[in-house]
Amino acid sequence: MPGLPSTRNRSLRIEASDRERLEPLLEAARAAGLSSEPIRLGETDDALIQGDAFAVLPRLPSASVDLLIADPPYNMGKDFGLMQGKRMDEADYELYTLSWLRAALPLLKPEAGIYVCSDWRCSGSVERALLAAGLILRNRITWEREKGRASDRNWKSVHEDIWFATISGAYRYEAEAVRQRRRVRAPYRGADGLPKDWGEGPEGRYRDTAASNLWTDLCVPFWSMSENTSHPTQKPEKLIAKLILASTEAGELVLDPFLGSGTTAVVARKLGRRFIGIEMDGEHCLAALRRLELAAGDQRIQGYEDGVFWERNSGPRKR
């Protein structure tokens, strides 16, 4: 018999009462995925759809999406619930990526941003697919996930990539919305004795810097974090918050065709954006619905406070 979880374990657990309460919403998500009718959204609507992205995307309204965030199954043998990961060769994974991109691109507005997640094995395939789709590559973000298995025969893998692309030159990037706040440990003062390029407040000495394409301030969700779920490749809410704040304004529409346990939807709701999330697996949809329910009463995003992203294991000092 397995032992009881630690009292400090805050991972999401779906209780029988949650399942019963959320079943009507889950049934609506299933029905939306099974229907063949066009999916229509109002100006304030969100949509969580249980289904295959390749079947659902053609039913969505064209030129309606302001931001595409895609975290497709990486080219690895992981269990994603209904979808079992199966390793492909690079050419096949590139064609797979290109096929869902071509299904999603007609839904985007001309000024929309596109972010596609990958690990080091499939990063080249993703890059080539983005170029083959006629997109403009803007950057490759590399983020440290820290978690990873050590090996006696290879370097421990602790990073992943996010490719940033656009359809045109008229795209949004809100630099002020994603500034990084860092502690100043060796403060420098000018000849006048005043702080040089740093400030001081109740939270201590700090410097706000422009966001770079190397992110070392993230924590992968784990058992002591309330955002943690059983999904094998869950992204941190803080990571998704950076993408949404950089590339959308309040009220705009974010599409995630591989929603998983709902991180994109949850962060969109917390930040006042609308979302369309597509996910095949019912248990992951259920987790997303429960997280959305919890987000209604808790808008916090770990590591994002006072309108800035704090470096890892840091934040404002509470008096």
Buried (B, 14 or more C-beta within 10 A) or exposed (E): EEEEEEEEEBBBEBEEEBBEEBEEBBEBBBEBBEBEEEBEBEEEEBBBBBBBBEBBBBBBBEEBBBBBBBBBBBBBEBEBBEBEBEEBEEEEBBEBBBEBBBBBBBBBBEBBBBBBBBBEBBBBBBBBBBEBBEBBEBEBBBBBBBEEEEEEEEEEBEBBBBBBBBBEEEBBBEEEBBBBBBEBEEBEEEEEEEBEEBBEEEBEBBBBEEBEEEBEBBBBBBEEBBBBBBBBBBBBBBBBBBBBBBBBEEEBBBBBBBBBBBBBBBBBBBBEBBBBBBBBBBBBBBBBBBBBBEBEEEEEBBBBBEEBBBBBEBBBEEE
